[in-house]
């Protein structure tokens, strides 16, 4: 498959990649499903602080993968719905929900752009999108309109995402190498996965897009949401660059190294 063919067929290409990696991820130490079933939390401290109390609220998680973040919100009292375009991922999420007794959690197979129809026009107190989601979507304005339509009056969208500035840095984590404003699709052909780099895989082509902070914020505002906050964080959840040092589950630049943001988070509300 050529890069042009892959870019034109981006949804099917990406779905095949994710479908193949579901069992790899489910068995990986990275996701640690047995630990999660035993009570381990999948959410990050800053997310818990910024989202706040979810007890008794409805929450939809867009692009939920195997549902560990989704079910972590369910454990805190939310009535949750997870949505993902990968049928194997949705099936695995449902199986994990059954294992922990999350009887009110439901998981739906759908492309994120079709979420309104797939969820029968339902709205939610909280629309949540976790890390590593937006790079798989070509049209950030359409995503914002879709997400905003799912927010109930008085509710909010919460997004935690890897910072796009990291995409312009070279592997040394110090040198600006690529174009921050590049918006054309990038086609990758890489075996393995972020949980198991050396595992053998066959569906190795992916198509990804880069979305700047301004693109995301402007799209949400144009979709009718009000930006409540935008926070930038100086750490990542994995060794994005070899220079990063591990610190209690977080990866930071070493002392004395100039820092750049590695994650950002935002909350945008809909008027009641």
Secondary structure, DSSP 8 states (H G I E B T S, - for coil): --HHHHHHTHHHHHHHHHHHHHHHHHTSTTT-HHHHHTT---S-HHHHHHH---TT-EEEEES-TTSHHHHHHHHTT-EEEEEES-HHHHHHHHHHHHHHT-TT-EEEE--GGGHHHHTTT--EEEEEE-TT-GGG-S-HHHHHHHHHHHEEEEEEEEEEEE-GGGGGB-TTSSSB-S-TT--S-EEEE--S-SS-TTS--S--EEEE----HHHHHHHHHHTT-EEEEEEEESEESS-SSTT-EEETTEEE--TTS-----EEEEEEE---
